[in-house]
Amino acid sequence: MSQEALLKSSDPMVTLKMIDSIQGLGIGHHLEDEINVQLRRICDWDPSNDLFATSLQFRLLRHNGWSTSS
């Protein structure tokens, strides 16, 4: 997985899954800037009809220091 793949992802759910995988592998610190760019973009995304997407978005935003309402 490259920096370009993370930055070019246009589907918010795919992006969230990529970030989750990257951080799960313990290599998130290598792509911290790219992850923050994508989280900034996804912060306003509303996955209200999908419980998994909502919970993943909430967890990743909170894990990376973003404030979110519950």
PELINVEN-V897432 format. One record per backbone hydrogen bond with DSSP energy under -0.5 kcal/mol. NH is the residue of the N-H (numbers start at 1). CO is the residue of the C=O. E is the energy in kcal/mol with one decimal. If there is no record, write none. Layout:
BEGIN
nh->[NH;NH]
co->[CO;CO]
e->[E;E]
END
This chain:
BEGIN
nh->[6;7;8;9;12;15;16;17;18;19;20;21;22;23;24;25;26;27;30;31;31;32;35;36;37;38;39;40;41;42;43;44;45;47;50;51;54;55;56;57;58;59;60;61;62;63;64;65;66]
co->[2;3;4;5;10;11;12;13;14;15;16;17;18;19;20;21;23;22;27;27;28;29;31;32;33;34;35;36;37;38;39;41;42;45;47;49;50;51;52;53;54;55;56;57;58;59;60;62;61]
e->[-1.6;-2.3;-2.5;-0.8;-0.7;-2.4;-2.5;-2.2;-2.4;-2.7;-2.5;-2.3;-2.8;-2.6;-2.2;-1.8;-0.9;-1.9;-1.4;-0.6;-0.9;-0.7;-2.7;-2.3;-2.0;-2.1;-2.7;-2.1;-1.5;-2.4;-1.7;-0.5;-1.7;-0.7;-2.3;-0.5;-2.5;-2.6;-2.5;-2.6;-2.5;-2.7;-2.6;-2.4;-2.5;-2.8;-1.6;-1.6;-2.9]
END
